Amino acid sequence: MSGVQLYVSSVSSSREVRSQQSEVERVLEIKQINYKLIDVSVSEEILEEMRNRTGNPTALPPQIFNDDCYCGDYWQFYDAVENEEIDHFLKLKEKEKFDCKVSTVCNENYTAEG
């Protein structure tokens, strides 16, 4: 995988999760940051992939990655936006400084739409 990836759920019954997902997408679009949307509701395998990549077996969307580097969850994203450190949070300018290799299984069915 390459670039920023945003794990979301298109069928979440939680108003809070839906609101958080929308906020992350809105900020990324305003800042013109390209990202890949990955819908965990497509399959249990994608949900487990997200949880394995975060290192948290109970993690819920939204979760944010850049390539194989885990950036964080909504609250870490929120703090980065508030502190005007979104580029640092997303590891956009300093990716080469991080040793973020994580083995992942790529699944081509990223979203329910495609």
Backbone atoms as SQL, in Angstrom:
CREATE TABLE atoms (id INTEGER PRIMARY KEY, chain TEXT, resi INTEGER, resn TEXT, atom TEXT, x REAL, y REAL, z REAL);
INSERT INTO atoms VALUES
  (1, 'A', 1, 'MET', 'N', 0.840, -1.173, 0.000),
  (2, 'A', 1, 'MET', 'CA', 0.000, 0.000, 0.000),
  (3, 'A', 1, 'MET', 'C', 0.887, 1.239, 0.000),
  (4, 'A', 2, 'SER', 'N', 0.399, 2.274, -0.600),
  (5, 'A', 2, 'SER', 'CA', 1.199, 3.491, -0.585),
  (6, 'A', 2, 'SER', 'C', 0.321, 4.687, -0.285),
  (7, 'A', 3, 'GLY', 'N', 0.928, 5.663, 0.350),
  (8, 'A', 3, 'GLY', 'CA', 0.215, 6.875, 0.680),
  (9, 'A', 3, 'GLY', 'C', -0.647, 6.730, 1.919),
  (10, 'A', 4, 'VAL', 'N', -1.436, 7.764, 2.167),
  (11, 'A', 4, 'VAL', 'CA', -2.304, 7.805, 3.337),
  (12, 'A', 4, 'VAL', 'C', -3.494, 6.876, 3.116),
  (13, 'A', 5, 'GLN', 'N', -3.778, 6.058, 4.124),
  (14, 'A', 5, 'GLN', 'CA', -4.922, 5.145, 4.091),
  (15, 'A', 5, 'GLN', 'C', -5.793, 5.439, 5.297),
  (16, 'A', 6, 'LEU', 'N', -7.087, 5.533, 5.047),
  (17, 'A', 6, 'LEU', 'CA', -8.054, 5.808, 6.100),
  (18, 'A', 6, 'LEU', 'C', -9.019, 4.635, 6.191),
  (19, 'A', 7, 'TYR', 'N', -8.965, 3.920, 7.314),
  (20, 'A', 7, 'TYR', 'CA', -9.890, 2.817, 7.557),
  (21, 'A', 7, 'TYR', 'C', -11.164, 3.380, 8.162),
  (22, 'A', 8, 'VAL', 'N', -12.301, 3.062, 7.543),
  (23, 'A', 8, 'VAL', 'CA', -13.615, 3.518, 7.989),
  (24, 'A', 8, 'VAL', 'C', -14.592, 2.346, 7.950),
  (25, 'A', 9, 'SER', 'N', -15.788, 2.587, 8.456),
  (26, 'A', 9, 'SER', 'CA', -16.868, 1.610, 8.329),
  (27, 'A', 9, 'SER', 'C', -18.081, 2.321, 7.759),
  (28, 'A', 10, 'SER', 'N', -18.575, 1.838, 6.629),
  (29, 'A', 10, 'SER', 'CA', -19.731, 2.460, 5.997),
  (30, 'A', 10, 'SER', 'C', -21.043, 2.040, 6.655),
  (31, 'A', 11, 'VAL', 'N', -20.995, 1.091, 7.565),
  (32, 'A', 11, 'VAL', 'CA', -22.222, 0.620, 8.204),
  (33, 'A', 11, 'VAL', 'C', -22.199, 0.767, 9.725),
  (34, 'A', 12, 'SER', 'N', -21.407, 1.669, 10.233),
  (35, 'A', 12, 'SER', 'CA', -21.338, 1.860, 11.677),
  (36, 'A', 12, 'SER', 'C', -22.656, 2.416, 12.203),
  (37, 'A', 13, 'SER', 'N', -23.133, 1.845, 13.300),
  (38, 'A', 13, 'SER', 'CA', -24.351, 2.347, 13.917),
  (39, 'A', 13, 'SER', 'C', -24.053, 3.439, 14.933),
  (40, 'A', 14, 'SER', 'N', -22.771, 3.672, 15.188),
  (41, 'A', 14, 'SER', 'CA', -22.366, 4.684, 16.152),
  (42, 'A', 14, 'SER', 'C', -22.311, 6.060, 15.499),
  (43, 'A', 15, 'ARG', 'N', -23.081, 6.971, 16.035),
  (44, 'A', 15, 'ARG', 'CA', -23.074, 8.346, 15.531),
  (45, 'A', 15, 'ARG', 'C', -21.691, 8.981, 15.721),
  (46, 'A', 16, 'GLU', 'N', -21.045, 8.654, 16.836),
  (47, 'A', 16, 'GLU', 'CA', -19.721, 9.201, 17.115),
  (48, 'A', 16, 'GLU', 'C', -18.697, 8.740, 16.071),
  (49, 'A', 17, 'VAL', 'N', -18.692, 7.454, 15.748),
  (50, 'A', 17, 'VAL', 'CA', -17.763, 6.921, 14.746),
  (51, 'A', 17, 'VAL', 'C', -18.024, 7.565, 13.387),
  (52, 'A', 18, 'ARG', 'N', -19.281, 7.655, 12.985),
  (53, 'A', 18, 'ARG', 'CA', -19.616, 8.275, 11.694),
  (54, 'A', 18, 'ARG', 'C', -19.153, 9.727, 11.656),
  (55, 'A', 19, 'SER', 'N', -19.359, 10.445, 12.743),
  (56, 'A', 19, 'SER', 'CA', -18.947, 11.848, 12.819),
  (57, 'A', 19, 'SER', 'C', -17.428, 11.976, 12.736),
  (58, 'A', 20, 'GLN', 'N', -16.709, 11.110, 13.449),
  (59, 'A', 20, 'GLN', 'CA', -15.247, 11.138, 13.422),
  (60, 'A', 20, 'GLN', 'C', -14.715, 10.838, 12.029),
  (61, 'A', 21, 'GLN', 'N', -15.280, 9.828, 11.382),
  (62, 'A', 21, 'GLN', 'CA', -14.857, 9.475, 10.025),
  (63, 'A', 21, 'GLN', 'C', -15.067, 10.645, 9.078),
  (64, 'A', 22, 'SER', 'N', -16.222, 11.273, 9.160),
  (65, 'A', 22, 'SER', 'CA', -16.527, 12.415, 8.296),
  (66, 'A', 22, 'SER', 'C', -15.569, 13.567, 8.543),
  (67, 'A', 23, 'GLU', 'N', -15.239, 13.797, 9.793),
  (68, 'A', 23, 'GLU', 'CA', -14.313, 14.886, 10.132),
  (69, 'A', 23, 'GLU', 'C', -12.927, 14.622, 9.557),
  (70, 'A', 24, 'VAL', 'N', -12.434, 13.408, 9.671),
  (71, 'A', 24, 'VAL', 'CA', -11.116, 13.083, 9.112),
  (72, 'A', 24, 'VAL', 'C', -11.137, 13.282, 7.601),
  (73, 'A', 25, 'GLU', 'N', -12.158, 12.769, 6.936),
  (74, 'A', 25, 'GLU', 'CA', -12.254, 12.925, 5.481),
  (75, 'A', 25, 'GLU', 'C', -12.324, 14.405, 5.092),
  (76, 'A', 26, 'ARG', 'N', -13.112, 15.177, 5.830),
  (77, 'A', 26, 'ARG', 'CA', -13.264, 16.604, 5.536),
  (78, 'A', 26, 'ARG', 'C', -11.924, 17.330, 5.642),
  (79, 'A', 27, 'VAL', 'N', -11.177, 17.067, 6.704),
  (80, 'A', 27, 'VAL', 'CA', -9.881, 17.725, 6.894),
  (81, 'A', 27, 'VAL', 'C', -8.906, 17.324, 5.798),
  (82, 'A', 28, 'LEU', 'N', -8.856, 16.031, 5.472),
  (83, 'A', 28, 'LEU', 'CA', -7.948, 15.575, 4.413),
  (84, 'A', 28, 'LEU', 'C', -8.289, 16.233, 3.078),
  (85, 'A', 29, 'GLU', 'N', -9.571, 16.373, 2.785),
  (86, 'A', 29, 'GLU', 'CA', -9.976, 17.002, 1.530),
  (87, 'A', 29, 'GLU', 'C', -9.671, 18.493, 1.525),
  (88, 'A', 30, 'ILE', 'N', -9.918, 19.177, 2.632),
  (89, 'A', 30, 'ILE', 'CA', -9.613, 20.610, 2.724),
  (90, 'A', 30, 'ILE', 'C', -8.122, 20.846, 2.541),
  (91, 'A', 31, 'LYS', 'N', -7.311, 19.987, 3.142),
  (92, 'A', 31, 'LYS', 'CA', -5.853, 20.129, 3.044),
  (93, 'A', 31, 'LYS', 'C', -5.308, 19.543, 1.747),
  (94, 'A', 32, 'GLN', 'N', -6.195, 19.022, 0.897),
  (95, 'A', 32, 'GLN', 'CA', -5.837, 18.430, -0.387),
  (96, 'A', 32, 'GLN', 'C', -4.801, 17.321, -0.247),
  (97, 'A', 33, 'ILE', 'N', -5.044, 16.459, 0.737),
  (98, 'A', 33, 'ILE', 'CA', -4.183, 15.311, 0.974),
  (99, 'A', 33, 'ILE', 'C', -4.857, 14.095, 0.358),
  (100, 'A', 34, 'ASN', 'N', -4.192, 13.477, -0.589),
  (101, 'A', 34, 'ASN', 'CA', -4.730, 12.272, -1.223),
  (102, 'A', 34, 'ASN', 'C', -4.716, 11.125, -0.224),
  (103, 'A', 35, 'TYR', 'N', -5.763, 10.325, -0.265),
  (104, 'A', 35, 'TYR', 'CA', -5.841, 9.184, 0.640),
  (105, 'A', 35, 'TYR', 'C', -6.678, 8.086, 0.011),
  (106, 'A', 36, 'LYS', 'N', -6.466, 6.885, 0.513),
  (107, 'A', 36, 'LYS', 'CA', -7.239, 5.725, 0.075),
  (108, 'A', 36, 'LYS', 'C', -8.187, 5.365, 1.203),
  (109, 'A', 37, 'LEU', 'N', -9.461, 5.259, 0.879),
  (110, 'A', 37, 'LEU', 'CA', -10.493, 4.890, 1.840),
  (111, 'A', 37, 'LEU', 'C', -10.622, 3.370, 1.847),
  (112, 'A', 38, 'ILE', 'N', -10.518, 2.766, 3.017),
  (113, 'A', 38, 'ILE', 'CA', -10.619, 1.319, 3.158),
  (114, 'A', 38, 'ILE', 'C', -11.769, 1.024, 4.110),
  (115, 'A', 39, 'ASP', 'N', -12.789, 0.372, 3.604),
  (116, 'A', 39, 'ASP', 'CA', -14.015, 0.109, 4.351),
  (117, 'A', 39, 'ASP', 'C', -13.925, -1.246, 5.045),
  (118, 'A', 40, 'VAL', 'N', -13.872, -1.228, 6.387),
  (119, 'A', 40, 'VAL', 'CA', -13.739, -2.481, 7.140),
  (120, 'A', 40, 'VAL', 'C', -15.021, -3.297, 7.141),
  (121, 'A', 41, 'SER', 'N', -16.130, -2.692, 6.724),
  (122, 'A', 41, 'SER', 'CA', -17.391, -3.444, 6.702),
  (123, 'A', 41, 'SER', 'C', -17.496, -4.371, 5.496),
  (124, 'A', 42, 'VAL', 'N', -16.554, -4.282, 4.573),
  (125, 'A', 42, 'VAL', 'CA', -16.554, -5.149, 3.397),
  (126, 'A', 42, 'VAL', 'C', -16.298, -6.598, 3.790),
  (127, 'A', 43, 'SER', 'N', -15.368, -6.787, 4.734),
  (128, 'A', 43, 'SER', 'CA', -15.084, -8.154, 5.176),
  (129, 'A', 43, 'SER', 'C', -14.426, -8.145, 6.543),
  (130, 'A', 44, 'GLU', 'N', -14.597, -9.239, 7.234),
  (131, 'A', 44, 'GLU', 'CA', -13.966, -9.426, 8.544),
  (132, 'A', 44, 'GLU', 'C', -12.442, -9.395, 8.416),
  (133, 'A', 45, 'GLU', 'N', -11.920, -9.860, 7.282),
  (134, 'A', 45, 'GLU', 'CA', -10.470, -9.875, 7.061),
  (135, 'A', 45, 'GLU', 'C', -9.890, -8.463, 7.060),
  (136, 'A', 46, 'ILE', 'N', -10.607, -7.520, 6.461),
  (137, 'A', 46, 'ILE', 'CA', -10.112, -6.136, 6.421),
  (138, 'A', 46, 'ILE', 'C', -10.152, -5.525, 7.819),
  (139, 'A', 47, 'LEU', 'N', -11.206, -5.826, 8.586),
  (140, 'A', 47, 'LEU', 'CA', -11.273, -5.349, 9.968),
  (141, 'A', 47, 'LEU', 'C', -10.103, -5.905, 10.776),
  (142, 'A', 48, 'GLU', 'N', -9.836, -7.184, 10.630),
  (143, 'A', 48, 'GLU', 'CA', -8.715, -7.794, 11.344),
  (144, 'A', 48, 'GLU', 'C', -7.374, -7.226, 10.874),
  (145, 'A', 49, 'GLU', 'N', -7.255, -6.958, 9.576),
  (146, 'A', 49, 'GLU', 'CA', -6.041, -6.330, 9.054),
  (147, 'A', 49, 'GLU', 'C', -5.808, -4.990, 9.735),
  (148, 'A', 50, 'MET', 'N', -6.858, -4.167, 9.821),
  (149, 'A', 50, 'MET', 'CA', -6.737, -2.863, 10.472),
  (150, 'A', 50, 'MET', 'C', -6.301, -3.032, 11.923),
  (151, 'A', 51, 'ARG', 'N', -6.935, -3.943, 12.622),
  (152, 'A', 51, 'ARG', 'CA', -6.604, -4.151, 14.034),
  (153, 'A', 51, 'ARG', 'C', -5.191, -4.674, 14.215),
  (154, 'A', 52, 'ASN', 'N', -4.756, -5.578, 13.345),
  (155, 'A', 52, 'ASN', 'CA', -3.377, -6.071, 13.411),
  (156, 'A', 52, 'ASN', 'C', -2.380, -4.953, 13.151),
  (157, 'A', 53, 'ARG', 'N', -2.693, -4.101, 12.186),
  (158, 'A', 53, 'ARG', 'CA', -1.790, -3.007, 11.837),
  (159, 'A', 53, 'ARG', 'C', -1.693, -1.976, 12.949),
  (160, 'A', 54, 'THR', 'N', -2.785, -1.780, 13.722),
  (161, 'A', 54, 'THR', 'CA', -2.743, -0.827, 14.829),
  (162, 'A', 54, 'THR', 'C', -2.097, -1.432, 16.065),
  (163, 'A', 55, 'GLY', 'N', -2.094, -2.761, 16.135),
  (164, 'A', 55, 'GLY', 'CA', -1.590, -3.424, 17.330),
  (165, 'A', 55, 'GLY', 'C', -2.618, -3.445, 18.451),
  (166, 'A', 56, 'ASN', 'N', -3.882, -3.150, 18.111),
  (167, 'A', 56, 'ASN', 'CA', -4.954, -3.101, 19.097),
  (168, 'A', 56, 'ASN', 'C', -6.093, -4.009, 18.619),
  (169, 'A', 57, 'PRO', 'N', -6.334, -5.117, 19.310),
  (170, 'A', 57, 'PRO', 'CA', -7.356, -6.066, 18.855),
  (171, 'A', 57, 'PRO', 'C', -8.792, -5.548, 18.953),
  (172, 'A', 58, 'THR', 'N', -9.002, -4.399, 19.576),
  (173, 'A', 58, 'THR', 'CA', -10.351, -3.842, 19.688),
  (174, 'A', 58, 'THR', 'C', -10.477, -2.484, 19.000),
  (175, 'A', 59, 'ALA', 'N', -9.491, -2.104, 18.194),
  (176, 'A', 59, 'ALA', 'CA', -9.508, -0.794, 17.531),
  (177, 'A', 59, 'ALA', 'C', -10.736, -0.636, 16.647),
  (178, 'A', 60, 'LEU', 'N', -11.288, 0.564, 16.662),
  (179, 'A', 60, 'LEU', 'CA', -12.428, 0.907, 15.823),
  (180, 'A', 60, 'LEU', 'C', -12.027, 2.000, 14.844),
  (181, 'A', 61, 'PRO', 'N', -12.700, 2.073, 13.705),
  (182, 'A', 61, 'PRO', 'CA', -12.429, 3.155, 12.767),
  (183, 'A', 61, 'PRO', 'C', -12.848, 4.500, 13.385),
  (184, 'A', 62, 'PRO', 'N', -12.288, 5.581, 12.924),
  (185, 'A', 62, 'PRO', 'CA', -11.284, 5.661, 11.871),
  (186, 'A', 62, 'PRO', 'C', -9.871, 5.429, 12.403),
  (187, 'A', 63, 'GLN', 'N', -9.051, 4.785, 11.594),
  (188, 'A', 63, 'GLN', 'CA', -7.634, 4.554, 11.864),
  (189, 'A', 63, 'GLN', 'C', -6.867, 5.037, 10.643),
  (190, 'A', 64, 'ILE', 'N', -5.709, 5.650, 10.871),
  (191, 'A', 64, 'ILE', 'CA', -4.987, 6.314, 9.785),
  (192, 'A', 64, 'ILE', 'C', -3.560, 5.777, 9.687),
  (193, 'A', 65, 'PHE', 'N', -3.141, 5.505, 8.454),
  (194, 'A', 65, 'PHE', 'CA', -1.807, 5.007, 8.159),
  (195, 'A', 65, 'PHE', 'C', -1.207, 5.812, 7.022),
  (196, 'A', 66, 'ASN', 'N', 0.112, 5.802, 6.926),
  (197, 'A', 66, 'ASN', 'CA', 0.809, 6.284, 5.742),
  (198, 'A', 66, 'ASN', 'C', 1.779, 5.181, 5.362),
  (199, 'A', 67, 'ASP', 'N', 1.538, 4.582, 4.211),
  (200, 'A', 67, 'ASP', 'CA', 2.261, 3.379, 3.802),
  (201, 'A', 67, 'ASP', 'C', 2.148, 2.354, 4.918),
  (202, 'A', 68, 'ASP', 'N', 3.261, 1.850, 5.414),
  (203, 'A', 68, 'ASP', 'CA', 3.242, 0.865, 6.485),
  (204, 'A', 68, 'ASP', 'C', 3.367, 1.487, 7.865),
  (205, 'A', 69, 'CYS', 'N', 3.337, 2.815, 7.937),
  (206, 'A', 69, 'CYS', 'CA', 3.460, 3.521, 9.213),
  (207, 'A', 69, 'CYS', 'C', 2.085, 3.818, 9.792),
  (208, 'A', 70, 'TYR', 'N', 1.867, 3.397, 11.026),
  (209, 'A', 70, 'TYR', 'CA', 0.628, 3.717, 11.716),
  (210, 'A', 70, 'TYR', 'C', 0.712, 5.139, 12.235),
  (211, 'A', 71, 'CYS', 'N', -0.224, 5.982, 11.817),
  (212, 'A', 71, 'CYS', 'CA', -0.246, 7.378, 12.261),
  (213, 'A', 71, 'CYS', 'C', -1.032, 7.521, 13.549),
  (214, 'A', 72, 'GLY', 'N', -2.241, 6.933, 13.601),
  (215, 'A', 72, 'GLY', 'CA', -3.027, 7.013, 14.818),
  (216, 'A', 72, 'GLY', 'C', -4.513, 6.923, 14.558),
  (217, 'A', 73, 'ASP', 'N', -5.260, 7.166, 15.636),
  (218, 'A', 73, 'ASP', 'CA', -6.713, 7.110, 15.567),
  (219, 'A', 73, 'ASP', 'C', -7.280, 8.524, 15.460),
  (220, 'A', 74, 'TYR', 'N', -8.592, 8.643, 15.622),
  (221, 'A', 74, 'TYR', 'CA', -9.247, 9.943, 15.474),
  (222, 'A', 74, 'TYR', 'C', -8.706, 10.964, 16.462),
  (223, 'A', 75, 'TRP', 'N', -8.556, 10.587, 17.732),
  (224, 'A', 75, 'TRP', 'CA', -8.159, 11.569, 18.744),
  (225, 'A', 75, 'TRP', 'C', -6.737, 12.052, 18.529),
  (226, 'A', 76, 'GLN', 'N', -5.862, 11.202, 18.078),
  (227, 'A', 76, 'GLN', 'CA', -4.504, 11.642, 17.744),
  (228, 'A', 76, 'GLN', 'C', -4.539, 12.559, 16.528),
  (229, 'A', 77, 'PHE', 'N', -5.375, 12.239, 15.553),
  (230, 'A', 77, 'PHE', 'CA', -5.566, 13.091, 14.380),
  (231, 'A', 77, 'PHE', 'C', -6.107, 14.448, 14.813),
  (232, 'A', 78, 'TYR', 'N', -7.125, 14.441, 15.668),
  (233, 'A', 78, 'TYR', 'CA', -7.733, 15.672, 16.166),
  (234, 'A', 78, 'TYR', 'C', -6.686, 16.561, 16.837),
  (235, 'A', 79, 'ASP', 'N', -5.868, 15.966, 17.706),
  (236, 'A', 79, 'ASP', 'CA', -4.813, 16.735, 18.380),
  (237, 'A', 79, 'ASP', 'C', -3.841, 17.334, 17.372),
  (238, 'A', 80, 'ALA', 'N', -3.479, 16.570, 16.360),
  (239, 'A', 80, 'ALA', 'CA', -2.551, 17.064, 15.336),
  (240, 'A', 80, 'ALA', 'C', -3.151, 18.237, 14.570),
  (241, 'A', 81, 'VAL', 'N', -4.431, 18.165, 14.257),
  (242, 'A', 81, 'VAL', 'CA', -5.099, 19.268, 13.550),
  (243, 'A', 81, 'VAL', 'C', -5.117, 20.501, 14.435),
  (244, 'A', 82, 'GLU', 'N', -5.498, 20.324, 15.699),
  (245, 'A', 82, 'GLU', 'CA', -5.565, 21.448, 16.635),
  (246, 'A', 82, 'GLU', 'C', -4.203, 22.110, 16.836),
  (247, 'A', 83, 'ASN', 'N', -3.139, 21.308, 16.817),
  (248, 'A', 83, 'ASN', 'CA', -1.780, 21.826, 17.023),
  (249, 'A', 83, 'ASN', 'C', -1.083, 22.188, 15.716),
  (250, 'A', 84, 'GLU', 'N', -1.836, 22.128, 14.608),
  (251, 'A', 84, 'GLU', 'CA', -1.305, 22.428, 13.276),
  (252, 'A', 84, 'GLU', 'C', -0.072, 21.589, 12.953),
  (253, 'A', 85, 'GLU', 'N', -0.162, 20.294, 13.269),
  (254, 'A', 85, 'GLU', 'CA', 0.932, 19.350, 13.024),
  (255, 'A', 85, 'GLU', 'C', 0.476, 18.186, 12.154),
  (256, 'A', 86, 'ILE', 'N', -0.465, 18.458, 11.256),
  (257, 'A', 86, 'ILE', 'CA', -1.050, 17.380, 10.452),
  (258, 'A', 86, 'ILE', 'C', -0.015, 16.715, 9.548),
  (259, 'A', 87, 'ASP', 'N', 0.898, 17.496, 8.961),
  (260, 'A', 87, 'ASP', 'CA', 1.932, 16.906, 8.107),
  (261, 'A', 87, 'ASP', 'C', 2.825, 15.966, 8.913),
  (262, 'A', 88, 'HIS', 'N', 3.168, 16.372, 10.112),
  (263, 'A', 88, 'HIS', 'CA', 3.996, 15.522, 10.979),
  (264, 'A', 88, 'HIS', 'C', 3.218, 14.264, 11.376),
  (265, 'A', 89, 'PHE', 'N', 1.956, 14.428, 11.781),
  (266, 'A', 89, 'PHE', 'CA', 1.133, 13.294, 12.167),
  (267, 'A', 89, 'PHE', 'C', 1.022, 12.277, 11.034),
  (268, 'A', 90, 'LEU', 'N', 0.797, 12.771, 9.827),
  (269, 'A', 90, 'LEU', 'CA', 0.634, 11.887, 8.668),
  (270, 'A', 90, 'LEU', 'C', 1.960, 11.433, 8.066),
  (271, 'A', 91, 'LYS', 'N', 3.063, 11.901, 8.657),
  (272, 'A', 91, 'LYS', 'CA', 4.410, 11.511, 8.211),
  (273, 'A', 91, 'LYS', 'C', 4.616, 11.826, 6.737),
  (274, 'A', 92, 'LEU', 'N', 4.112, 12.999, 6.327),
  (275, 'A', 92, 'LEU', 'CA', 4.177, 13.365, 4.914),
  (276, 'A', 92, 'LEU', 'C', 5.554, 13.845, 4.493),
  (277, 'A', 93, 'LYS', 'N', 6.234, 14.566, 5.349),
  (278, 'A', 93, 'LYS', 'CA', 7.520, 15.147, 4.957),
  (279, 'A', 93, 'LYS', 'C', 8.715, 14.374, 5.480),
  (280, 'A', 94, 'GLU', 'N', 8.498, 13.515, 6.463),
  (281, 'A', 94, 'GLU', 'CA', 9.650, 12.847, 7.059),
  (282, 'A', 94, 'GLU', 'C', 9.550, 11.335, 7.045),
  (283, 'A', 95, 'LYS', 'N', 8.801, 10.777, 6.089),
  (284, 'A', 95, 'LYS', 'CA', 8.631, 9.330, 6.041),
  (285, 'A', 95, 'LYS', 'C', 9.961, 8.591, 6.040),
  (286, 'A', 96, 'GLU', 'N', 10.941, 9.147, 5.340),
  (287, 'A', 96, 'GLU', 'CA', 12.208, 8.442, 5.250),
  (288, 'A', 96, 'GLU', 'C', 12.941, 8.389, 6.583),
  (289, 'A', 97, 'LYS', 'N', 12.551, 9.192, 7.578),
  (290, 'A', 97, 'LYS', 'CA', 13.192, 9.171, 8.887),
  (291, 'A', 97, 'LYS', 'C', 12.653, 8.052, 9.769),
  (292, 'A', 98, 'PHE', 'N', 11.489, 7.503, 9.420),
  (293, 'A', 98, 'PHE', 'CA', 10.851, 6.502, 10.258),
  (294, 'A', 98, 'PHE', 'C', 11.149, 5.103, 9.750),
  (295, 'A', 99, 'ASP', 'N', 11.358, 4.199, 10.670),
  (296, 'A', 99, 'ASP', 'CA', 11.485, 2.790, 10.323),
  (297, 'A', 99, 'ASP', 'C', 10.150, 2.139, 10.669),
  (298, 'A', 100, 'CYS', 'N', 9.250, 2.107, 9.709),
  (299, 'A', 100, 'CYS', 'CA', 7.854, 1.733, 9.974),
  (300, 'A', 100, 'CYS', 'C', 7.440, 0.489, 9.215),
  (301, 'A', 101, 'LYS', 'N', 8.288, -0.445, 9.053),
  (302, 'A', 101, 'LYS', 'CA', 7.925, -1.629, 8.281),
  (303, 'A', 101, 'LYS', 'C', 6.988, -2.522, 9.073),
  (304, 'A', 102, 'VAL', 'N', 5.841, -2.790, 8.490),
  (305, 'A', 102, 'VAL', 'CA', 4.838, -3.671, 9.078),
  (306, 'A', 102, 'VAL', 'C', 4.400, -4.610, 7.971),
  (307, 'A', 103, 'SER', 'N', 4.399, -5.888, 8.250),
  (308, 'A', 103, 'SER', 'CA', 3.942, -6.800, 7.208),
  (309, 'A', 103, 'SER', 'C', 2.423, -6.783, 7.194),
  (310, 'A', 104, 'THR', 'N', 1.870, -6.588, 6.019),
  (311, 'A', 104, 'THR', 'CA', 0.415, -6.545, 5.882),
  (312, 'A', 104, 'THR', 'C', 0.010, -7.382, 4.686),
  (313, 'A', 105, 'VAL', 'N', -1.209, -7.822, 4.715),
  (314, 'A', 105, 'VAL', 'CA', -1.785, -8.531, 3.583),
  (315, 'A', 105, 'VAL', 'C', -2.696, -7.537, 2.881),
  (316, 'A', 106, 'CYS', 'N', -2.416, -7.266, 1.629),
  (317, 'A', 106, 'CYS', 'CA', -3.223, -6.307, 0.880),
  (318, 'A', 106, 'CYS', 'C', -4.457, -7.003, 0.329),
  (319, 'A', 107, 'ASN', 'N', -5.562, -6.326, 0.402),
  (320, 'A', 107, 'ASN', 'CA', -6.820, -6.838, -0.125),
  (321, 'A', 107, 'ASN', 'C', -7.331, -5.820, -1.116),
  (322, 'A', 108, 'GLU', 'N', -7.630, -6.244, -2.305),
  (323, 'A', 108, 'GLU', 'CA', -8.038, -5.310, -3.355),
  (324, 'A', 108, 'GLU', 'C', -9.464, -4.781, -3.161),
  (325, 'A', 109, 'ASN', 'N', -10.263, -5.408, -2.301),
  (326, 'A', 109, 'ASN', 'CA', -11.635, -4.937, -2.065),
  (327, 'A', 109, 'ASN', 'C', -11.633, -3.932, -0.941),
  (328, 'A', 110, 'TYR', 'N', -11.288, -2.695, -1.241),
  (329, 'A', 110, 'TYR', 'CA', -11.117, -1.694, -0.208),
  (330, 'A', 110, 'TYR', 'C', -12.427, -1.087, 0.267),
  (331, 'A', 111, 'THR', 'N', -13.371, -0.884, -0.618),
  (332, 'A', 111, 'THR', 'CA', -14.609, -0.248, -0.220),
  (333, 'A', 111, 'THR', 'C', -15.795, -1.010, -0.794),
  (334, 'A', 112, 'ALA', 'N', -16.947, -0.767, -0.227),
  (335, 'A', 112, 'ALA', 'CA', -18.150, -1.428, -0.703),
  (336, 'A', 112, 'ALA', 'C', -18.494, -1.008, -2.123),
  (337, 'A', 113, 'GLU', 'N', -18.082, 0.205, -2.507),
  (338, 'A', 113, 'GLU', 'CA', -18.377, 0.714, -3.845),
  (339, 'A', 113, 'GLU', 'C', -17.488, 0.100, -4.904),
  (340, 'A', 114, 'GLY', 'N', -16.275, -0.301, -4.558),
  (341, 'A', 114, 'GLY', 'CA', -15.402, -0.744, -5.620),
  (342, 'A', 114, 'GLY', 'C', -14.518, -1.803, -5.202);
